[in-house]
Amino acid sequence: MMATIVTTMLFLPAAVLLAGLFFLLGISLYAFATFNGVLDAYQGVVAWWTIAFLPTLAYSAYVLPWDRR
């Protein structure tokens, strides 16, 4: 649950930073988000959220206190 919350909270700021970077580089954010048009916009957002979720899940599992104390 913690990984889902963290991924969702960081998704928008990360997207804004990437949009600014791509604007400076002359790359379309839509092309990046949809894997150059292979996916539609919804599928692209879900795919990028899933890609961002995996490292967050690993980090959450690492820092989670597994003992009950």
GUMILO-994420 format. One record per residue: residue number from 1; x, y, z of N, C-alpha, C in turn. Coordinates in steps of 0.05 Angstrom, whole numbers, plus 32768, in hexadecimal, padded with zeros to 4 digits. Layout:
<atom><seq>NUM</seq><n_px>X</n_px><n_py>Y</n_py><n_pz>Z</n_pz><ca_px>X</ca_px><ca_py>Y</ca_py><ca_pz>Z</ca_pz><c_px>X</c_px><c_py>Y</c_py><c_pz>Z</c_pz></atom>
...
END
This chain:
<atom><seq>1</seq><n_px>8010</n_px><n_py>7FE8</n_py><n_pz>8000</n_pz><ca_px>8000</ca_px><ca_py>8000</ca_py><ca_pz>8000</ca_pz><c_px>8011</c_px><c_py>8019</c_py><c_pz>8000</c_pz></atom>
<atom><seq>2</seq><n_px>8027</n_px><n_py>8018</n_py><n_pz>800F</n_pz><ca_px>8039</ca_px><ca_py>802F</ca_py><ca_pz>8010</ca_pz><c_px>8045</c_px><c_py>8035</c_py><c_pz>7FF5</c_pz></atom>
<atom><seq>3</seq><n_px>804C</n_px><n_py>8021</n_py><n_pz>7FE6</n_pz><ca_px>8058</ca_px><ca_py>8025</ca_py><ca_pz>7FCB</ca_pz><c_px>8043</c_px><c_py>8032</c_py><c_pz>7FB8</c_pz></atom>
<atom><seq>4</seq><n_px>802A</n_px><n_py>802A</n_py><n_pz>7FBA</n_pz><ca_px>8016</ca_px><ca_py>8036</ca_py><ca_pz>7FA9</ca_pz><c_px>8012</c_px><c_py>8054</c_py><c_pz>7FB0</c_pz></atom>
<atom><seq>5</seq><n_px>8012</n_px><n_py>805B</n_py><n_pz>7FC9</n_pz><ca_px>800F</ca_px><ca_py>8077</ca_py><ca_pz>7FD1</ca_pz><c_px>8027</c_px><c_py>8087</c_py><c_pz>7FC8</c_pz></atom>
<atom><seq>6</seq><n_px>803F</n_px><n_py>807D</n_py><n_pz>7FCC</n_pz><ca_px>8057</ca_px><ca_py>808C</ca_py><ca_pz>7FC4</ca_pz><c_px>8058</c_px><c_py>8090</c_py><c_pz>7FA6</c_pz></atom>
<atom><seq>7</seq><n_px>8053</n_px><n_py>807B</n_py><n_pz>7F97</n_pz><ca_px>8053</ca_px><ca_py>807C</ca_py><ca_pz>7F7A</ca_pz><c_px>803F</c_px><c_py>8091</c_py><c_pz>7F6F</c_pz></atom>
<atom><seq>8</seq><n_px>8027</n_px><n_py>8090</n_py><n_pz>7F7A</n_pz><ca_px>8012</ca_px><ca_py>80A2</ca_py><ca_pz>7F71</ca_pz><c_px>8019</c_px><c_py>80BF</c_py><c_pz>7F79</c_pz></atom>
<atom><seq>9</seq><n_px>8025</n_px><n_py>80C3</n_py><n_pz>7F90</n_pz><ca_px>802C</ca_px><ca_py>80DE</ca_py><ca_pz>7F98</ca_pz><c_px>8043</c_px><c_py>80EA</c_py><c_pz>7F87</c_pz></atom>
<atom><seq>10</seq><n_px>8056</n_px><n_py>80D9</n_py><n_pz>7F7F</n_pz><ca_px>806D</ca_px><ca_py>80E3</ca_py><ca_pz>7F70</ca_pz><c_px>8068</c_px><c_py>80E3</c_py><c_pz>7F52</c_pz></atom>
<atom><seq>11</seq><n_px>8053</n_px><n_py>80D8</n_py><n_pz>7F49</n_pz><ca_px>804E</ca_px><ca_py>80D5</ca_py><ca_pz>7F2C</ca_pz><c_px>804A</c_px><c_py>80F1</c_py><c_pz>7F1F</c_pz></atom>
<atom><seq>12</seq><n_px>803A</n_px><n_py>8102</n_py><n_pz>7F2A</n_pz><ca_px>8035</ca_px><ca_py>811C</ca_py><ca_pz>7F1E</ca_pz><c_px>804E</c_px><c_py>812E</c_py><c_pz>7F1E</c_pz></atom>
<atom><seq>13</seq><n_px>805D</n_px><n_py>8131</n_py><n_pz>7F35</n_pz><ca_px>8075</ca_px><ca_py>8141</ca_py><ca_pz>7F34</ca_pz><c_px>808A</c_px><c_py>8137</c_py><c_pz>7F21</c_pz></atom>
<atom><seq>14</seq><n_px>808D</n_px><n_py>811D</n_py><n_pz>7F1F</n_pz><ca_px>80A0</ca_px><ca_py>8111</ca_py><ca_pz>7F0C</ca_pz><c_px>8097</c_px><c_py>8117</c_py><c_pz>7EEF</c_pz></atom>
<atom><seq>15</seq><n_px>807E</n_px><n_py>8115</n_py><n_pz>7EEA</n_pz><ca_px>8074</ca_px><ca_py>811B</ca_py><ca_pz>7ECF</ca_pz><c_px>8078</c_px><c_py>8138</c_py><c_pz>7EC7</c_pz></atom>
<atom><seq>16</seq><n_px>8075</n_px><n_py>814A</n_py><n_pz>7EDA</n_pz><ca_px>807A</ca_px><ca_py>8167</ca_py><ca_pz>7ED5</ca_pz><c_px>8097</c_px><c_py>816C</c_py><c_pz>7ECF</c_pz></atom>
<atom><seq>17</seq><n_px>80A9</n_px><n_py>815F</n_py><n_pz>7EDE</n_pz><ca_px>80C6</ca_px><ca_py>8163</ca_py><ca_pz>7ED9</ca_pz><c_px>80CD</c_px><c_py>8157</c_py><c_pz>7EBE</c_pz></atom>
<atom><seq>18</seq><n_px>80C3</n_px><n_py>8140</n_py><n_pz>7EB8</n_pz><ca_px>80C8</ca_px><ca_py>8134</ca_py><ca_pz>7E9D</ca_pz><c_px>80BD</c_px><c_py>8145</c_py><c_pz>7E87</c_pz></atom>
<atom><seq>19</seq><n_px>80A6</n_px><n_py>8151</n_py><n_pz>7E8B</n_pz><ca_px>809A</ca_px><ca_py>8162</ca_py><ca_pz>7E76</ca_pz><c_px>80AC</c_px><c_py>817A</c_py><c_pz>7E71</c_pz></atom>
<atom><seq>20</seq><n_px>80B7</n_px><n_py>8186</n_py><n_pz>7E86</n_pz><ca_px>80C9</ca_px><ca_py>819C</ca_py><ca_pz>7E82</ca_pz><c_px>80E3</c_px><c_py>8194</c_py><c_pz>7E74</c_pz></atom>
<atom><seq>21</seq><n_px>80ED</n_px><n_py>817D</n_py><n_pz>7E7C</n_pz><ca_px>8106</ca_px><ca_py>8173</ca_py><ca_pz>7E6F</ca_pz><c_px>8101</c_px><c_py>816E</c_py><c_pz>7E52</c_pz></atom>
<atom><seq>22</seq><n_px>80EB</n_px><n_py>8161</n_py><n_pz>7E4B</n_pz><ca_px>80E5</ca_px><ca_py>815A</ca_py><ca_pz>7E30</ca_pz><c_px>80DF</c_px><c_py>8173</c_py><c_pz>7E1F</c_pz></atom>
<atom><seq>23</seq><n_px>80D3</n_px><n_py>8187</n_py><n_pz>7E2B</n_pz><ca_px>80CF</ca_px><ca_py>81A0</ca_py><ca_pz>7E1D</ca_pz><c_px>80E9</c_px><c_py>81AC</c_py><c_pz>7E15</c_pz></atom>
<atom><seq>24</seq><n_px>80FD</n_px><n_py>81AC</n_py><n_pz>7E27</n_pz><ca_px>8117</ca_px><ca_py>81B7</ca_py><ca_pz>7E21</ca_pz><c_px>8125</c_px><c_py>81A7</c_py><c_pz>7E0B</c_pz></atom>
<atom><seq>25</seq><n_px>8121</n_px><n_py>818D</n_py><n_pz>7E0B</n_pz><ca_px>812E</ca_px><ca_py>817B</ca_py><ca_pz>7DF7</ca_pz><c_px>811F</c_px><c_py>8179</c_py><c_pz>7DDD</c_pz></atom>
<atom><seq>26</seq><n_px>8106</n_px><n_py>8184</n_py><n_pz>7DDC</n_pz><ca_px>80F7</ca_px><ca_py>8184</ca_py><ca_pz>7DC4</ca_pz><c_px>80E8</c_px><c_py>8169</c_py><c_pz>7DBF</c_pz></atom>
<atom><seq>27</seq><n_px>80E4</n_px><n_py>815A</n_py><n_pz>7DD4</n_pz><ca_px>80D6</ca_px><ca_py>8140</ca_py><ca_pz>7DD2</ca_pz><c_px>80BA</c_px><c_py>8144</c_py><c_pz>7DDC</c_pz></atom>
<atom><seq>28</seq><n_px>80A7</n_px><n_py>8138</n_py><n_pz>7DCD</n_pz><ca_px>808B</ca_px><ca_py>813A</ca_py><ca_pz>7DD5</ca_pz><c_px>8086</c_px><c_py>8129</c_py><c_pz>7DEE</c_pz></atom>
<atom><seq>29</seq><n_px>8079</n_px><n_py>8134</n_py><n_pz>7E02</n_pz><ca_px>8072</ca_px><ca_py>8125</ca_py><ca_pz>7E1A</ca_pz><c_px>805E</c_px><c_py>810F</c_py><c_pz>7E13</c_pz></atom>
<atom><seq>30</seq><n_px>804C</n_px><n_py>8114</n_py><n_pz>7E01</n_pz><ca_px>8039</ca_px><ca_py>8100</ca_py><ca_pz>7DF9</ca_pz><c_px>8047</c_px><c_py>80E8</c_py><c_pz>7DEC</c_pz></atom>
<atom><seq>31</seq><n_px>805B</n_px><n_py>80ED</n_py><n_pz>7DDC</n_pz><ca_px>806A</ca_px><ca_py>80D7</ca_py><ca_pz>7DCF</ca_pz><c_px>8078</c_px><c_py>80C7</c_py><c_pz>7DE4</c_pz></atom>
<atom><seq>32</seq><n_px>8084</n_px><n_py>80D4</n_py><n_pz>7DF8</n_pz><ca_px>8091</ca_px><ca_py>80C6</ca_py><ca_pz>7E0E</ca_pz><c_px>807E</c_px><c_py>80B6</c_py><c_pz>7E1F</c_pz></atom>
<atom><seq>33</seq><n_px>8067</n_px><n_py>80C2</n_py><n_pz>7E26</n_pz><ca_px>8054</ca_px><ca_py>80B5</ca_py><ca_pz>7E38</ca_pz><c_px>8046</c_px><c_py>809D</c_py><c_pz>7E2B</c_pz></atom>
<atom><seq>34</seq><n_px>8043</n_px><n_py>809E</n_py><n_pz>7E10</n_pz><ca_px>8035</ca_px><ca_py>8089</ca_py><ca_pz>7E02</ca_pz><c_px>8048</c_px><c_py>8076</c_py><c_pz>7DF4</c_pz></atom>
<atom><seq>35</seq><n_px>8062</n_px><n_py>8077</n_py><n_pz>7DFB</n_pz><ca_px>8076</ca_px><ca_py>8067</ca_py><ca_pz>7DEE</ca_pz><c_px>8076</c_px><c_py>806B</c_py><c_pz>7DD0</c_pz></atom>
<atom><seq>36</seq><n_px>8076</n_px><n_py>8085</n_py><n_pz>7DC8</n_pz><ca_px>8076</ca_px><ca_py>808E</ca_py><ca_pz>7DAD</ca_pz><c_px>805D</c_px><c_py>8085</c_py><c_pz>7D9D</c_pz></atom>
<atom><seq>37</seq><n_px>8046</n_px><n_py>8085</n_py><n_pz>7DAB</n_pz><ca_px>802D</ca_px><ca_py>807F</ca_py><ca_pz>7D9E</ca_pz><c_px>8026</c_px><c_py>8062</c_py><c_pz>7D9E</c_pz></atom>
<atom><seq>38</seq><n_px>8036</n_px><n_py>8050</n_py><n_pz>7DAA</n_pz><ca_px>802F</ca_px><ca_py>8034</ca_py><ca_pz>7DAA</ca_pz><c_px>8017</c_px><c_py>802F</c_py><c_pz>7DBC</c_pz></atom>
<atom><seq>39</seq><n_px>8015</n_px><n_py>803D</n_py><n_pz>7DD2</n_pz><ca_px>7FFE</ca_px><ca_py>803B</ca_py><ca_pz>7DE5</ca_pz><c_px>7FEE</c_px><c_py>8054</c_py><c_pz>7DE3</c_pz></atom>
<atom><seq>40</seq><n_px>7FD4</n_px><n_py>8052</n_py><n_pz>7DEC</n_pz><ca_px>7FC5</ca_px><ca_py>806B</ca_py><ca_pz>7DEE</ca_pz><c_px>7FCD</c_px><c_py>8079</c_py><c_pz>7E08</c_pz></atom>
<atom><seq>41</seq><n_px>7FC1</n_px><n_py>8090</n_py><n_pz>7E0C</n_pz><ca_px>7FC9</ca_px><ca_py>80A0</ca_py><ca_pz>7E24</ca_pz><c_px>7FC4</c_px><c_py>8092</c_py><c_pz>7E3E</c_pz></atom>
<atom><seq>42</seq><n_px>7FAD</n_px><n_py>8085</n_py><n_pz>7E41</n_pz><ca_px>7FA6</ca_px><ca_py>8077</ca_py><ca_pz>7E5A</ca_pz><c_px>7FB9</c_px><c_py>8060</c_py><c_pz>7E5F</c_pz></atom>
<atom><seq>43</seq><n_px>7FBE</n_px><n_py>8050</n_py><n_pz>7E4A</n_pz><ca_px>7FD0</ca_px><ca_py>8039</ca_py><ca_pz>7E4D</ca_pz><c_px>7FED</c_px><c_py>8043</c_py><c_pz>7E53</c_pz></atom>
<atom><seq>44</seq><n_px>7FF5</n_px><n_py>8059</n_py><n_pz>7E47</n_pz><ca_px>800F</ca_px><ca_py>8064</ca_py><ca_pz>7E4C</ca_pz><c_px>8013</c_px><c_py>806D</c_py><c_pz>7E69</c_pz></atom>
<atom><seq>45</seq><n_px>7FFE</n_px><n_py>807A</n_py><n_pz>7E74</n_pz><ca_px>7FFF</ca_px><ca_py>8083</ca_py><ca_pz>7E90</ca_pz><c_px>8000</c_px><c_py>806A</c_py><c_pz>7EA3</c_pz></atom>
<atom><seq>46</seq><n_px>7FF0</n_px><n_py>8056</n_py><n_pz>7E9D</n_pz><ca_px>7FF0</ca_px><ca_py>803E</ca_py><ca_pz>7EAD</ca_pz><c_px>800B</c_px><c_py>8030</c_py><c_pz>7EAB</c_pz></atom>
<atom><seq>47</seq><n_px>8017</n_px><n_py>802F</n_py><n_pz>7E93</n_pz><ca_px>8031</ca_px><ca_py>8022</ca_py><ca_pz>7E90</ca_pz><c_px>8046</c_px><c_py>8030</c_py><c_pz>7E9F</c_pz></atom>
<atom><seq>48</seq><n_px>8047</n_px><n_py>804B</n_py><n_pz>7E9D</n_pz><ca_px>805C</ca_px><ca_py>805A</ca_py><ca_pz>7EAC</ca_pz><c_px>8057</c_px><c_py>8059</c_py><c_pz>7ECA</c_pz></atom>
<atom><seq>49</seq><n_px>803E</n_px><n_py>8058</n_py><n_pz>7ED3</n_pz><ca_px>8039</ca_px><ca_py>8056</ca_py><ca_pz>7EF0</ca_pz><c_px>8043</c_px><c_py>803B</c_py><c_pz>7EF9</c_pz></atom>
<atom><seq>50</seq><n_px>803E</n_px><n_py>8026</n_py><n_pz>7EEA</n_pz><ca_px>8048</ca_px><ca_py>800B</ca_py><ca_pz>7EF1</ca_pz><c_px>8066</c_px><c_py>800A</c_py><c_pz>7EF2</c_pz></atom>
<atom><seq>51</seq><n_px>8073</n_px><n_py>8017</n_py><n_pz>7EDE</n_pz><ca_px>8090</ca_px><ca_py>8018</ca_py><ca_pz>7EDE</ca_pz><c_px>809B</c_px><c_py>8027</c_py><c_pz>7EF7</c_pz></atom>
<atom><seq>52</seq><n_px>808D</n_px><n_py>803C</n_py><n_pz>7EFF</n_pz><ca_px>8096</ca_px><ca_py>804B</ca_py><ca_pz>7F17</ca_pz><c_px>808F</c_px><c_py>803C</c_py><c_pz>7F30</c_pz></atom>
<atom><seq>53</seq><n_px>807A</n_px><n_py>802B</n_py><n_pz>7F2F</n_pz><ca_px>8071</ca_px><ca_py>801C</ca_py><ca_pz>7F47</ca_pz><c_px>8085</c_px><c_py>8007</c_py><c_pz>7F4F</c_pz></atom>
<atom><seq>54</seq><n_px>8092</n_px><n_py>7FFA</n_py><n_pz>7F3C</n_pz><ca_px>80A3</ca_px><ca_py>7FE3</ca_py><ca_pz>7F43</ca_pz><c_px>80BB</c_px><c_py>7FEB</c_py><c_pz>7F55</c_pz></atom>
<atom><seq>55</seq><n_px>80CA</n_px><n_py>8000</n_py><n_pz>7F4F</n_pz><ca_px>80E0</ca_px><ca_py>8007</ca_py><ca_pz>7F61</ca_pz><c_px>80D5</c_px><c_py>8012</c_py><c_pz>7F7C</c_pz></atom>
<atom><seq>56</seq><n_px>80BF</n_px><n_py>801F</n_py><n_pz>7F7B</n_pz><ca_px>80B3</ca_px><ca_py>8028</ca_py><ca_pz>7F95</ca_pz><c_px>80AA</c_px><c_py>8011</c_py><c_pz>7FA6</c_pz></atom>
<atom><seq>57</seq><n_px>80A0</n_px><n_py>7FFC</n_py><n_pz>7F9A</n_pz><ca_px>8098</ca_px><ca_py>7FE4</ca_py><ca_pz>7FA8</ca_pz><c_px>80B0</c_px><c_py>7FD7</c_py><c_pz>7FB5</c_pz></atom>
<atom><seq>58</seq><n_px>80C6</n_px><n_py>7FD5</n_py><n_pz>7FA6</n_pz><ca_px>80DE</ca_px><ca_py>7FC9</ca_py><ca_pz>7FB0</ca_pz><c_px>80E9</c_px><c_py>7FD9</c_py><c_pz>7FC7</c_pz></atom>
<atom><seq>59</seq><n_px>80E9</n_px><n_py>7FF4</n_py><n_pz>7FC5</n_pz><ca_px>80F3</ca_px><ca_py>8005</ca_py><ca_pz>7FDB</ca_pz><c_px>80E1</c_px><c_py>8002</c_py><c_pz>7FF3</c_pz></atom>
<atom><seq>60</seq><n_px>80C7</n_px><n_py>8002</n_py><n_pz>7FEF</n_pz><ca_px>80B5</ca_px><ca_py>7FFF</ca_py><ca_pz>8006</ca_pz><c_px>80B9</c_px><c_py>7FE4</c_py><c_pz>8014</c_pz></atom>
<atom><seq>61</seq><n_px>80BD</n_px><n_py>7FCF</n_py><n_pz>8005</n_pz><ca_px>80C2</ca_px><ca_py>7FB5</ca_py><ca_pz>8012</ca_pz><c_px>80DD</c_px><c_py>7FB5</c_py><c_pz>8021</c_pz></atom>
<atom><seq>62</seq><n_px>80F0</n_px><n_py>7FC5</n_py><n_pz>8017</n_pz><ca_px>810A</ca_px><ca_py>7FC6</ca_py><ca_pz>8024</ca_pz><c_px>8109</c_px><c_py>7FD5</c_py><c_pz>803F</c_pz></atom>
<atom><seq>63</seq><n_px>80FA</n_px><n_py>7FEB</n_py><n_pz>803F</n_pz><ca_px>80F9</ca_px><ca_py>7FFC</ca_py><ca_pz>8058</ca_pz><c_px>80E3</c_px><c_py>7FF3</c_py><c_pz>806B</c_pz></atom>
<atom><seq>64</seq><n_px>80D2</n_px><n_py>7FE2</n_py><n_pz>8063</n_pz><ca_px>80BC</ca_px><ca_py>7FD9</ca_py><ca_pz>8074</ca_pz><c_px>80C7</c_px><c_py>7FCA</c_py><c_pz>808C</c_pz></atom>
<atom><seq>65</seq><n_px>80C0</n_px><n_py>7FD2</n_py><n_pz>80A4</n_pz><ca_px>80C9</ca_px><ca_py>7FC3</ca_py><ca_pz>80BC</ca_pz><c_px>80BB</c_px><c_py>7FA8</c_py><c_pz>80BD</c_pz></atom>
<atom><seq>66</seq><n_px>80CA</n_px><n_py>7F92</n_py><n_pz>80B9</n_pz><ca_px>80BD</ca_px><ca_py>7F78</ca_py><ca_pz>80B8</ca_pz><c_px>80B8</c_px><c_py>7F6C</c_py><c_pz>80D3</c_pz></atom>
<atom><seq>67</seq><n_px>80C8</n_px><n_py>7F75</n_py><n_pz>80E7</n_pz><ca_px>80C2</ca_px><ca_py>7F6A</ca_py><ca_pz>8102</ca_pz><c_px>80AC</c_px><c_py>7F7B</c_py><c_pz>810F</c_pz></atom>
<atom><seq>68</seq><n_px>809F</n_px><n_py>7F6F</n_py><n_pz>8123</n_pz><ca_px>8088</ca_px><ca_py>7F7C</ca_py><ca_pz>812F</ca_pz><c_px>8090</c_px><c_py>7F91</c_py><c_pz>8144</c_pz></atom>
<atom><seq>69</seq><n_px>80A9</n_px><n_py>7F94</n_py><n_pz>814B</n_pz><ca_px>80B1</ca_px><ca_py>7FA8</ca_py><ca_pz>815F</ca_pz><c_px>80B6</c_px><c_py>7FC2</c_py><c_pz>8153</c_pz></atom>
END
